[in-house]
Amino acid sequence: MNAPLNPSKGGSLKWAWRIIDIRRARGQVDEHQIEYALNAIEAVHGRRPIHGSPTYAFDDEERLRVKVGPR
């Protein structure tokens, strides 16, 4: 599954990180939204969360959040 291209429908990295943050704060986020967010982050940065991380933590996450990766 790919994230929608329209940012208002979840196609931006800002949206993807926001979904991850909501989930970490124990907000209501369904698994489809998480998968869209993770796929969007992976599409830009080529990275997935640390294997087995219950909070979807990434290595060097601070850098990923500000760095624009290859397209």
N, C-alpha and C positions, 0 to 999 in steps of 0.2 A: 504494500500500500504506500502510496506517495501522499504527502501533505498537499492539500489544495493550494493552487497558485495564488488565489486571492487572499491577501492578508486578513481581510475581515472574516474569512472563513477558516483561518488557521494556517496560512501558508508562510508566515514569517518566523524567523528565529526568536524574535521577541515573544511571540505567542507560544512557541515551543517551550522556552524557558519558563514562562509564566505558568504553563500547565504543570511542569515539573515542580515549581515552587508551591503551587496550590496543593498538589498531591503530598508533598513533604509536610505541609501544614495540616494534613489530614482532612483536606477539603474534598468535596464530591467531584471526582474525576473518574470517568469510566475507562476501561482498558483500551477501548478504541482511540480515545483522545490521547492516552499515554503513548500508544504505538505510533500515531501520527506525529506526535512531538518528537519521539525518539528517532523516527525515520527522517524527519526534517533536520535534526541535529546531525545525524549520520550523513545525510546527503551533502551537507555543507562542510563538515569537519572530518568525515570519515571515521568517526568514533562512536562507540556505544558505551553505556555505563559500565562501571567495574562489575565484573561477573559476580553475581550473587548479592549485589548491593540492594538492600530493601528500600533505600531512599533514592535510587537511580543516581548515585554519585559518579562523577567522572574524574579521572586523573586530570589535574591542572584545570579544573572547572572554571576558576576565576579567569584564566587566560582565554578559555573557549568562549566565555560570555562576552568578551570585548573584542576578540579577534575575528576578523572576517576571513573565512577559509576559502579554499578554491571552489569554484563553481563547476 
